[in-house]
Amino acid sequence: MENSYQNKLSMKLLKIAFFSLALIFVSCNTKVKSKEITESEASNVIEPSFKYWNWITVGNKKSDSEFTAHFNKLKSNGIDAVLINTGADPKLLKRVTPLAKAAGLEVHAWMFTTNRPGDSIALQHPEWYMVSRSGKSCFNKDERPYVGYYQWLSPSHPEARKHILSLVEGLAEVEGVTSVHLDYIRYPDVYLPIGLLPKYDLKQEEELPDYDFDYSDASVEKFMAIHHKNPREMENPAIDMEWKNFRLNEIKSLVAEAYDMVHKHNKKLSAAVFPYPEMADHMVRQRWDKWKVDMVLPMIYYNFYNEELDWIGYATKQGIDDLEGKSTELHTGLYTPKLTSAELNEAIQMAKDNGAKGVAFFDDYHMTDEQFEVIKTSKE
């Protein structure tokens, strides 16, 4: 009797052990499947085949509910991504990023880069600023080119560069941001867009000394150490290719450092640039087709250049051709205050037809209901 009881007990224990193992297996398998589903769902998040971006500036005066209302409005009207200018303030960016993402928008941290108007840290260091061939410094209020907010830091000054990159990193550290977006990543306009010249009563048929930068000590000394000649003593520095190329490379290397920095934080680097590379080179020392950058948003504001609407297609295609073989995406920038609804519709189509991956609207809260309707309809 005792052996029989023990045998039955052993059988019961084996059954319990078997069912326990079965339950563990099922539980683990369910978790694996659940994980697989989650990963599968994540991988199936569909990136828009043609992205719609919107540049906006934010401050601390608006409430969270006001921001949310605006972000919801953008999303409901077809916008996929927002480029948010917080004045390079990571605290403000941390506040608004979750609000934009909750509305279904991708967030990009837009910052002024070499042009740093009102930068309280930089303004403590006059030696950080660019200087013109005529000896005028962007530090001095009455010597700045064109407008008072043109306060350009020299990418050749090690501490100025370090400061700029610290701002880039501060934005890259914010959770939820897709890219840090560099604006004013260039030198001051040696040539203004032709449509803007009458505003300043200017003729620019050559590189004028007041608008040719950077003759600061840091820049000149760095150039001389490489090329053993002084740009301040050149009879015609505009035709010295080493001097021009030096400045192109100073911006290029700054972009490369920013790229490496943001990628360490698993973010991308994007940039607002002049319409196409050859034009950017000529006007502002910016050869962006040679940059290490994930996305470029050329500001193809045709009316600034006294061009016709179809120039949007031309400039888009030129940039696409110059980027051939590179992984850099191009998204055409449009200046909406000067576009009628019909023109906006045509501009979007020209960007699509000429190879752009999307369009970015410089709106900053000025988009009309009619323009929003065009954007929304163009996505359907």
C-alpha beads as a LAMMPS data file, in Angstrom:
LAMMPS data file: protein, C-alpha beads

380 atoms
379 bonds

1 atom types
1 bond types

-500.0 500.0 xlo xhi
-500.0 500.0 ylo yhi
-500.0 500.0 zlo zhi

Masses

1 110.0

Atoms # bond

1 1 1 0.000 0.000 0.000
2 1 1 2.777 2.369 0.890
3 1 1 4.585 1.858 -2.479
4 1 1 1.330 2.335 -4.418
5 1 1 0.627 5.631 -2.615
6 1 1 4.178 6.819 -3.319
7 1 1 3.839 5.922 -7.005
8 1 1 0.571 7.890 -7.290
9 1 1 2.144 10.838 -5.498
10 1 1 5.124 10.767 -7.828
11 1 1 2.822 10.767 -10.844
12 1 1 0.891 13.775 -9.496
13 1 1 4.125 15.685 -8.866
14 1 1 5.337 14.935 -12.386
15 1 1 2.040 16.211 -13.828
16 1 1 2.272 19.412 -11.738
17 1 1 5.869 19.949 -12.883
18 1 1 4.864 19.360 -16.517
19 1 1 1.979 21.835 -16.390
20 1 1 4.184 24.401 -14.626
21 1 1 6.792 24.119 -17.363
22 1 1 4.069 24.357 -19.988
23 1 1 2.704 27.528 -18.404
24 1 1 6.190 29.068 -18.243
25 1 1 6.747 28.198 -21.920
26 1 1 3.415 29.675 -22.978
27 1 1 4.055 32.804 -20.916
28 1 1 7.530 33.274 -22.375
29 1 1 6.295 32.573 -25.878
30 1 1 3.506 35.123 -25.438
31 1 1 6.033 37.711 -24.311
32 1 1 8.271 36.942 -27.301
33 1 1 5.318 37.228 -29.665
34 1 1 4.229 40.430 -27.977
35 1 1 7.748 41.810 -28.370
36 1 1 7.785 40.714 -32.007
37 1 1 4.467 42.450 -32.635
38 1 1 5.680 45.621 -30.932
39 1 1 8.885 45.647 -32.973
40 1 1 6.961 44.838 -36.120
41 1 1 4.520 47.651 -35.465
42 1 1 7.404 50.036 -34.777
43 1 1 9.127 49.076 -38.012
44 1 1 5.875 49.637 -39.899
45 1 1 5.546 53.289 -38.862
46 1 1 5.155 54.853 -42.280
47 1 1 7.393 57.799 -43.100
48 1 1 5.527 60.241 -45.363
49 1 1 6.588 59.700 -48.963
50 1 1 6.614 63.497 -49.316
51 1 1 7.111 65.404 -46.065
52 1 1 5.544 68.762 -45.153
53 1 1 7.570 70.913 -42.741
54 1 1 6.774 74.177 -40.969
55 1 1 9.220 76.707 -39.469
56 1 1 7.927 78.370 -36.286
57 1 1 9.404 80.428 -33.467
58 1 1 8.186 79.898 -29.905
59 1 1 8.616 81.748 -26.617
60 1 1 7.622 81.354 -22.994
61 1 1 4.552 83.612 -23.171
62 1 1 2.126 81.072 -24.638
63 1 1 0.444 78.448 -22.471
64 1 1 0.747 74.727 -23.141
65 1 1 -2.862 74.680 -24.302
66 1 1 -2.147 77.439 -26.838
67 1 1 0.835 75.516 -28.206
68 1 1 -1.219 72.332 -28.336
69 1 1 -4.006 74.072 -30.238
70 1 1 -1.535 75.365 -32.825
71 1 1 0.244 72.033 -33.190
72 1 1 -3.100 70.285 -33.667
73 1 1 -4.020 72.835 -36.312
74 1 1 -0.786 72.179 -38.185
75 1 1 -1.256 68.428 -38.058
76 1 1 -4.899 68.584 -39.151
77 1 1 -3.843 70.677 -42.149
78 1 1 -1.249 68.222 -43.418
79 1 1 1.966 69.277 -41.672
80 1 1 4.235 66.353 -40.703
81 1 1 7.176 68.097 -39.016
82 1 1 7.880 71.334 -37.154
83 1 1 11.183 73.198 -37.046
84 1 1 10.993 74.938 -33.674
85 1 1 13.127 77.976 -32.871
86 1 1 13.485 78.371 -29.102
87 1 1 16.506 80.676 -29.319
88 1 1 18.624 77.536 -28.695
89 1 1 17.006 77.202 -25.255
90 1 1 16.879 73.489 -24.359
91 1 1 14.505 74.088 -21.428
92 1 1 11.868 75.636 -23.657
93 1 1 12.456 72.913 -26.231
94 1 1 11.888 70.255 -23.544
95 1 1 8.584 71.918 -22.738
96 1 1 7.172 72.153 -26.263
97 1 1 8.567 68.968 -27.826
98 1 1 6.150 66.587 -26.021
99 1 1 3.237 68.855 -26.964
100 1 1 4.166 68.763 -30.653
101 1 1 4.779 65.024 -30.602
102 1 1 1.442 64.409 -28.864
103 1 1 -0.169 66.176 -31.826
104 1 1 1.578 63.707 -34.151
105 1 1 4.331 66.049 -35.358
106 1 1 8.016 65.281 -35.839
107 1 1 10.167 67.845 -33.982
108 1 1 13.369 69.496 -35.230
109 1 1 15.342 71.946 -33.085
110 1 1 15.928 75.049 -35.220
111 1 1 18.840 77.304 -34.166
112 1 1 20.763 80.324 -35.416
113 1 1 24.334 79.060 -35.791
114 1 1 27.157 81.442 -36.783
115 1 1 24.783 84.404 -36.628
116 1 1 23.999 84.668 -32.900
117 1 1 21.921 87.807 -32.265
118 1 1 21.616 88.734 -28.602
119 1 1 23.801 85.862 -27.421
120 1 1 24.606 86.911 -23.842
121 1 1 27.656 84.646 -23.572
122 1 1 29.152 85.602 -26.924
123 1 1 28.640 89.316 -26.288
124 1 1 31.145 89.059 -23.434
125 1 1 33.848 88.209 -26.006
126 1 1 34.376 90.850 -28.722
127 1 1 37.209 88.779 -30.219
128 1 1 34.766 86.010 -31.173
129 1 1 33.051 88.088 -33.858
130 1 1 33.628 88.283 -37.606
131 1 1 35.285 91.376 -39.058
132 1 1 34.852 92.835 -42.544
133 1 1 37.641 93.683 -44.993
134 1 1 36.988 97.330 -44.125
135 1 1 37.691 96.530 -40.461
136 1 1 34.128 96.618 -39.132
137 1 1 33.241 94.125 -36.401
138 1 1 29.900 92.346 -36.031
139 1 1 30.331 92.889 -32.294
140 1 1 29.811 96.642 -32.601
141 1 1 26.201 97.719 -32.945
142 1 1 26.890 100.506 -35.437
143 1 1 29.218 98.399 -37.627
144 1 1 27.028 95.367 -38.387
145 1 1 26.177 94.737 -42.068
146 1 1 22.634 95.386 -43.267
147 1 1 20.723 94.865 -40.016
148 1 1 21.318 95.058 -36.277
149 1 1 20.692 91.352 -35.707
150 1 1 23.635 90.374 -37.941
151 1 1 25.953 89.407 -35.099
152 1 1 28.218 86.821 -36.689
153 1 1 30.634 84.651 -34.742
154 1 1 33.840 83.503 -36.397
155 1 1 34.012 79.738 -36.947
156 1 1 37.792 80.211 -36.889
157 1 1 37.872 81.305 -33.252
158 1 1 38.245 78.126 -31.137
159 1 1 36.154 79.425 -28.229
160 1 1 33.411 80.789 -30.479
161 1 1 33.237 77.437 -32.241
162 1 1 33.167 75.611 -28.911
163 1 1 30.282 77.816 -27.780
164 1 1 28.267 77.150 -30.947
165 1 1 28.778 73.408 -30.595
166 1 1 27.736 73.507 -26.944
167 1 1 24.410 74.984 -28.061
168 1 1 24.054 72.249 -30.677
169 1 1 24.663 69.589 -28.048
170 1 1 22.188 71.133 -25.614
171 1 1 19.441 70.794 -28.209
172 1 1 20.561 67.316 -29.280
173 1 1 20.176 66.101 -25.702
174 1 1 16.445 66.874 -25.642
175 1 1 14.369 63.700 -25.767
176 1 1 11.986 63.401 -28.689
177 1 1 13.879 65.675 -31.095
178 1 1 14.563 64.189 -34.537
179 1 1 17.249 66.610 -35.710
180 1 1 19.122 69.740 -34.775
181 1 1 18.436 72.218 -37.579
182 1 1 21.220 74.685 -38.383
183 1 1 20.170 78.051 -39.782
184 1 1 22.524 80.941 -40.605
185 1 1 25.293 78.376 -41.012
186 1 1 27.409 80.608 -43.236
187 1 1 29.123 84.003 -43.500
188 1 1 27.250 87.315 -43.924
189 1 1 25.909 87.989 -47.404
190 1 1 28.728 89.220 -49.590
191 1 1 25.935 89.598 -52.136
192 1 1 22.356 90.186 -51.039
193 1 1 19.508 88.605 -53.026
194 1 1 18.950 91.071 -55.863
195 1 1 15.344 91.670 -54.877
196 1 1 16.448 92.999 -51.478
197 1 1 19.082 95.485 -52.722
198 1 1 16.652 98.438 -53.191
199 1 1 15.704 98.163 -49.501
200 1 1 19.284 99.070 -48.582
201 1 1 19.879 101.413 -51.542
202 1 1 22.781 99.213 -52.620
203 1 1 24.507 98.088 -55.789
204 1 1 26.671 95.010 -55.385
205 1 1 28.499 94.337 -58.622
206 1 1 31.673 93.188 -56.879
207 1 1 32.707 92.017 -53.417
208 1 1 32.520 95.240 -51.408
209 1 1 34.815 95.613 -48.352
210 1 1 31.937 96.296 -45.927
211 1 1 30.276 92.975 -46.799
212 1 1 33.312 90.729 -47.225
213 1 1 34.032 88.779 -44.002
214 1 1 36.056 87.265 -42.035
215 1 1 39.179 89.348 -41.477
216 1 1 39.202 88.826 -37.722
217 1 1 42.515 88.020 -36.041
218 1 1 41.509 84.411 -35.413
219 1 1 40.578 83.821 -39.049
220 1 1 43.555 85.619 -40.606
221 1 1 46.063 83.934 -38.292
222 1 1 44.618 80.492 -38.994
223 1 1 44.680 81.117 -42.757
224 1 1 48.245 82.438 -42.693
225 1 1 49.453 79.386 -40.768
226 1 1 48.187 77.217 -43.654
227 1 1 48.843 79.357 -46.736
228 1 1 51.586 81.788 -45.603
229 1 1 49.918 84.900 -47.011
230 1 1 47.866 87.671 -45.462
231 1 1 44.355 88.287 -46.884
232 1 1 44.434 91.808 -45.432
233 1 1 47.307 92.620 -47.780
234 1 1 45.837 91.098 -50.951
235 1 1 45.168 93.564 -53.754
236 1 1 42.011 91.686 -54.761
237 1 1 41.117 88.969 -52.216
238 1 1 37.951 88.108 -54.165
239 1 1 40.037 86.237 -56.767
240 1 1 42.237 84.367 -54.293
241 1 1 40.873 80.830 -54.358
242 1 1 42.694 79.671 -51.219
243 1 1 41.149 82.498 -49.215
244 1 1 37.679 81.743 -50.541
245 1 1 38.107 77.994 -50.061
246 1 1 39.416 78.493 -46.536
247 1 1 36.140 80.110 -45.529
248 1 1 34.057 77.468 -47.275
249 1 1 35.995 74.829 -45.354
250 1 1 35.580 76.601 -42.011
251 1 1 31.806 76.252 -42.363
252 1 1 32.119 72.728 -43.745
253 1 1 34.218 71.567 -40.791
254 1 1 31.859 73.192 -38.279
255 1 1 28.942 71.301 -39.853
256 1 1 30.955 68.053 -39.692
257 1 1 31.609 68.546 -35.969
258 1 1 27.932 69.265 -35.361
259 1 1 26.997 66.150 -37.350
260 1 1 29.235 63.890 -35.257
261 1 1 27.960 65.476 -32.058
262 1 1 24.245 65.059 -32.764
263 1 1 24.707 61.524 -34.044
264 1 1 26.298 60.579 -30.727
265 1 1 22.914 61.481 -29.227
266 1 1 21.092 59.429 -31.903
267 1 1 19.795 62.573 -33.594
268 1 1 20.106 63.786 -37.173
269 1 1 21.498 67.029 -38.551
270 1 1 19.488 69.237 -40.893
271 1 1 20.191 72.715 -42.229
272 1 1 18.474 75.681 -43.849
273 1 1 20.621 76.724 -46.804
274 1 1 20.695 79.084 -49.785
275 1 1 18.832 77.955 -52.932
276 1 1 21.466 75.773 -54.623
277 1 1 25.148 75.098 -53.906
278 1 1 26.795 77.258 -56.586
279 1 1 24.632 80.215 -55.620
280 1 1 25.264 79.659 -51.907
281 1 1 29.013 79.508 -52.569
282 1 1 28.910 82.804 -54.453
283 1 1 26.689 84.712 -52.048
284 1 1 27.477 83.502 -48.521
285 1 1 30.510 81.110 -48.557
286 1 1 28.262 78.070 -48.190
287 1 1 28.943 74.991 -50.344
288 1 1 26.350 72.685 -48.830
289 1 1 26.559 69.829 -51.326
290 1 1 29.947 69.005 -49.787
291 1 1 28.658 68.906 -46.209
292 1 1 28.239 65.979 -43.840
293 1 1 24.518 66.477 -43.199
294 1 1 21.367 64.335 -43.235
295 1 1 18.874 66.817 -44.671
296 1 1 19.056 70.212 -46.366
297 1 1 16.159 72.620 -46.704
298 1 1 17.199 75.136 -49.375
299 1 1 15.245 78.369 -49.027
300 1 1 14.072 78.733 -52.616
301 1 1 12.405 82.093 -52.120
302 1 1 12.186 82.965 -55.804
303 1 1 10.750 86.463 -55.314
304 1 1 13.844 87.506 -53.289
305 1 1 15.860 87.003 -56.470
306 1 1 13.411 88.608 -58.909
307 1 1 12.863 85.196 -60.472
308 1 1 9.634 83.635 -61.714
309 1 1 7.713 80.834 -60.021
310 1 1 9.229 78.077 -62.173
311 1 1 12.646 78.922 -60.692
312 1 1 11.557 76.819 -57.703
313 1 1 11.711 73.758 -59.940
314 1 1 15.029 74.815 -61.463
315 1 1 16.745 75.436 -58.109
316 1 1 15.338 72.219 -56.626
317 1 1 16.683 70.166 -59.536
318 1 1 20.068 71.883 -59.357
319 1 1 20.409 70.928 -55.698
320 1 1 19.254 67.358 -56.376
321 1 1 21.818 67.016 -59.187
322 1 1 24.614 68.372 -56.984
323 1 1 23.731 65.865 -54.247
324 1 1 23.767 62.888 -56.622
325 1 1 25.370 59.874 -54.987
326 1 1 24.957 61.276 -51.484
327 1 1 22.487 60.162 -48.825
328 1 1 21.527 63.760 -47.993
329 1 1 17.820 64.452 -48.467
330 1 1 16.622 67.712 -50.030
331 1 1 13.353 69.336 -48.976
332 1 1 12.414 72.540 -50.819
333 1 1 11.856 75.627 -48.654
334 1 1 9.007 77.944 -49.685
335 1 1 8.270 81.497 -48.530
336 1 1 4.504 81.422 -48.127
337 1 1 3.724 85.120 -47.430
338 1 1 4.419 85.889 -51.091
339 1 1 2.529 82.927 -52.559
340 1 1 -1.116 82.906 -53.571
341 1 1 -2.993 79.670 -53.014
342 1 1 -2.680 78.778 -56.699
343 1 1 1.044 79.550 -56.698
344 1 1 1.558 77.501 -53.549
345 1 1 -0.128 74.510 -55.165
346 1 1 2.089 74.873 -58.229
347 1 1 5.228 75.345 -56.114
348 1 1 4.571 72.125 -54.178
349 1 1 4.109 70.222 -57.424
350 1 1 7.329 71.639 -58.901
351 1 1 9.269 70.525 -55.828
352 1 1 7.805 67.013 -56.181
353 1 1 8.454 66.853 -59.930
354 1 1 12.101 67.846 -59.520
355 1 1 13.069 65.281 -56.906
356 1 1 12.543 66.927 -53.514
357 1 1 11.652 64.655 -50.583
358 1 1 9.317 67.299 -49.178
359 1 1 8.536 70.989 -48.811
360 1 1 9.118 73.309 -45.860
361 1 1 6.964 76.390 -45.352
362 1 1 8.321 79.550 -43.798
363 1 1 5.126 80.440 -42.102
364 1 1 5.835 81.493 -38.492
365 1 1 2.077 81.757 -37.818
366 1 1 1.285 83.656 -41.050
367 1 1 -0.218 80.832 -43.117
368 1 1 -3.712 81.602 -44.352
369 1 1 -6.653 79.218 -44.181
370 1 1 -6.639 79.092 -47.977
371 1 1 -2.983 78.061 -48.016
372 1 1 -3.607 75.394 -45.373
373 1 1 -6.401 74.052 -47.548
374 1 1 -4.001 73.784 -50.495
375 1 1 -1.491 71.859 -48.357
376 1 1 -4.124 69.503 -46.979
377 1 1 -5.666 68.893 -50.408
378 1 1 -2.276 68.257 -52.032
379 1 1 -1.723 65.317 -49.669
380 1 1 -4.974 63.577 -50.530

Bonds

1 1 1 2
2 1 2 3
3 1 3 4
4 1 4 5
5 1 5 6
6 1 6 7
7 1 7 8
8 1 8 9
9 1 9 10
10 1 10 11
11 1 11 12
12 1 12 13
13 1 13 14
14 1 14 15
15 1 15 16
16 1 16 17
17 1 17 18
18 1 18 19
19 1 19 20
20 1 20 21
21 1 21 22
22 1 22 23
23 1 23 24
24 1 24 25
25 1 25 26
26 1 26 27
27 1 27 28
28 1 28 29
29 1 29 30
30 1 30 31
31 1 31 32
32 1 32 33
33 1 33 34
34 1 34 35
35 1 35 36
36 1 36 37
37 1 37 38
38 1 38 39
39 1 39 40
40 1 40 41
41 1 41 42
42 1 42 43
43 1 43 44
44 1 44 45
45 1 45 46
46 1 46 47
47 1 47 48
48 1 48 49
49 1 49 50
50 1 50 51
51 1 51 52
52 1 52 53
53 1 53 54
54 1 54 55
55 1 55 56
56 1 56 57
57 1 57 58
58 1 58 59
59 1 59 60
60 1 60 61
61 1 61 62
62 1 62 63
63 1 63 64
64 1 64 65
65 1 65 66
66 1 66 67
67 1 67 68
68 1 68 69
69 1 69 70
70 1 70 71
71 1 71 72
72 1 72 73
73 1 73 74
74 1 74 75
75 1 75 76
76 1 76 77
77 1 77 78
78 1 78 79
79 1 79 80
80 1 80 81
81 1 81 82
82 1 82 83
83 1 83 84
84 1 84 85
85 1 85 86
86 1 86 87
87 1 87 88
88 1 88 89
89 1 89 90
90 1 90 91
91 1 91 92
92 1 92 93
93 1 93 94
94 1 94 95
95 1 95 96
96 1 96 97
97 1 97 98
98 1 98 99
99 1 99 100
100 1 100 101
101 1 101 102
102 1 102 103
103 1 103 104
104 1 104 105
105 1 105 106
106 1 106 107
107 1 107 108
108 1 108 109
109 1 109 110
110 1 110 111
111 1 111 112
112 1 112 113
113 1 113 114
114 1 114 115
115 1 115 116
116 1 116 117
117 1 117 118
118 1 118 119
119 1 119 120
120 1 120 121
121 1 121 122
122 1 122 123
123 1 123 124
124 1 124 125
125 1 125 126
126 1 126 127
127 1 127 128
128 1 128 129
129 1 129 130
130 1 130 131
131 1 131 132
132 1 132 133
133 1 133 134
134 1 134 135
135 1 135 136
136 1 136 137
137 1 137 138
138 1 138 139
139 1 139 140
140 1 140 141
141 1 141 142
142 1 142 143
143 1 143 144
144 1 144 145
145 1 145 146
146 1 146 147
147 1 147 148
148 1 148 149
149 1 149 150
150 1 150 151
151 1 151 152
152 1 152 153
153 1 153 154
154 1 154 155
155 1 155 156
156 1 156 157
157 1 157 158
158 1 158 159
159 1 159 160
160 1 160 161
161 1 161 162
162 1 162 163
163 1 163 164
164 1 164 165
165 1 165 166
166 1 166 167
167 1 167 168
168 1 168 169
169 1 169 170
170 1 170 171
171 1 171 172
172 1 172 173
173 1 173 174
174 1 174 175
175 1 175 176
176 1 176 177
177 1 177 178
178 1 178 179
179 1 179 180
180 1 180 181
181 1 181 182
182 1 182 183
183 1 183 184
184 1 184 185
185 1 185 186
186 1 186 187
187 1 187 188
188 1 188 189
189 1 189 190
190 1 190 191
191 1 191 192
192 1 192 193
193 1 193 194
194 1 194 195
195 1 195 196
196 1 196 197
197 1 197 198
198 1 198 199
199 1 199 200
200 1 200 201
201 1 201 202
202 1 202 203
203 1 203 204
204 1 204 205
205 1 205 206
206 1 206 207
207 1 207 208
208 1 208 209
209 1 209 210
210 1 210 211
211 1 211 212
212 1 212 213
213 1 213 214
214 1 214 215
215 1 215 216
216 1 216 217
217 1 217 218
218 1 218 219
219 1 219 220
220 1 220 221
221 1 221 222
222 1 222 223
223 1 223 224
224 1 224 225
225 1 225 226
226 1 226 227
227 1 227 228
228 1 228 229
229 1 229 230
230 1 230 231
231 1 231 232
232 1 232 233
233 1 233 234
234 1 234 235
235 1 235 236
236 1 236 237
237 1 237 238
238 1 238 239
239 1 239 240
240 1 240 241
241 1 241 242
242 1 242 243
243 1 243 244
244 1 244 245
245 1 245 246
246 1 246 247
247 1 247 248
248 1 248 249
249 1 249 250
250 1 250 251
251 1 251 252
252 1 252 253
253 1 253 254
254 1 254 255
255 1 255 256
256 1 256 257
257 1 257 258
258 1 258 259
259 1 259 260
260 1 260 261
261 1 261 262
262 1 262 263
263 1 263 264
264 1 264 265
265 1 265 266
266 1 266 267
267 1 267 268
268 1 268 269
269 1 269 270
270 1 270 271
271 1 271 272
272 1 272 273
273 1 273 274
274 1 274 275
275 1 275 276
276 1 276 277
277 1 277 278
278 1 278 279
279 1 279 280
280 1 280 281
281 1 281 282
282 1 282 283
283 1 283 284
284 1 284 285
285 1 285 286
286 1 286 287
287 1 287 288
288 1 288 289
289 1 289 290
290 1 290 291
291 1 291 292
292 1 292 293
293 1 293 294
294 1 294 295
295 1 295 296
296 1 296 297
297 1 297 298
298 1 298 299
299 1 299 300
300 1 300 301
301 1 301 302
302 1 302 303
303 1 303 304
304 1 304 305
305 1 305 306
306 1 306 307
307 1 307 308
308 1 308 309
309 1 309 310
310 1 310 311
311 1 311 312
312 1 312 313
313 1 313 314
314 1 314 315
315 1 315 316
316 1 316 317
317 1 317 318
318 1 318 319
319 1 319 320
320 1 320 321
321 1 321 322
322 1 322 323
323 1 323 324
324 1 324 325
325 1 325 326
326 1 326 327
327 1 327 328
328 1 328 329
329 1 329 330
330 1 330 331
331 1 331 332
332 1 332 333
333 1 333 334
334 1 334 335
335 1 335 336
336 1 336 337
337 1 337 338
338 1 338 339
339 1 339 340
340 1 340 341
341 1 341 342
342 1 342 343
343 1 343 344
344 1 344 345
345 1 345 346
346 1 346 347
347 1 347 348
348 1 348 349
349 1 349 350
350 1 350 351
351 1 351 352
352 1 352 353
353 1 353 354
354 1 354 355
355 1 355 356
356 1 356 357
357 1 357 358
358 1 358 359
359 1 359 360
360 1 360 361
361 1 361 362
362 1 362 363
363 1 363 364
364 1 364 365
365 1 365 366
366 1 366 367
367 1 367 368
368 1 368 369
369 1 369 370
370 1 370 371
371 1 371 372
372 1 372 373
373 1 373 374
374 1 374 375
375 1 375 376
376 1 376 377
377 1 377 378
378 1 378 379
379 1 379 380
